[in-house]
């Protein structure tokens, strides 16, 4: 999961082109941020249908987290209660890579475009996937993420990252980390580090990249002291 370089592309939608409604993919512990890239392995029939429908239209999918701890992909529809609730803020991702496998799976990559507030849930699509009304107004600035200035205490972040990796017995390409631009580094680490769902949601809802960087450092420092939940994302 990495961040796009070079800002917007000719294929990115303008604010006025964003859809009023969008399919959602609820996935606990998984984070997509504007400018980031998220690979997904799709195999359930309803989500295969969702991908094909999205490819035929605006190519946007809303990544959200279930509001119920441990919820996964919106499974389990209690009779009379409707679908399980999701968190109030998600991130719209555009399908930028797509491949079929011989065993009937789809391998896709979503490029994070803009966060959104989850609005009214629409009736289930006939294929079984969920759709919601979308409210993007509060996050219009996400479309200009490449121009956003970020204030980052780089030495503190590197120290926190090294301690976190030692504590969790993780490895990485430290040269690539050192060479990464500040915003790219904050986006990528926020997405890939094994924080719990609550921490991932807090990173998503951070006001801007500077606030996200400060929260990320705090989470790594707590995690290196054994104060983190330790939950990992799955997809």
ABEGO torsion letter per residue (X at the ends): XBBBBGEBBAABBBAAABBABBBBBBBBGBBBBBGBBBBBBBABAAAAAAAAAAAABAGBBBBBBBABBGBBGGBGBBBGAEBBBBBABBBBBBBABBBBBAAGBBBBBBBBABBBBBBBBBBBBAAGBBBBBBBAAAAAAAAAAAABBBBBBAAAAAAAAAAAAAAAGBBBBAAAAAABBAAAAAAAAAAABBBBAAAAAAAAABABAAAAAAAAAAAAAAAAAGABAGBBBBX
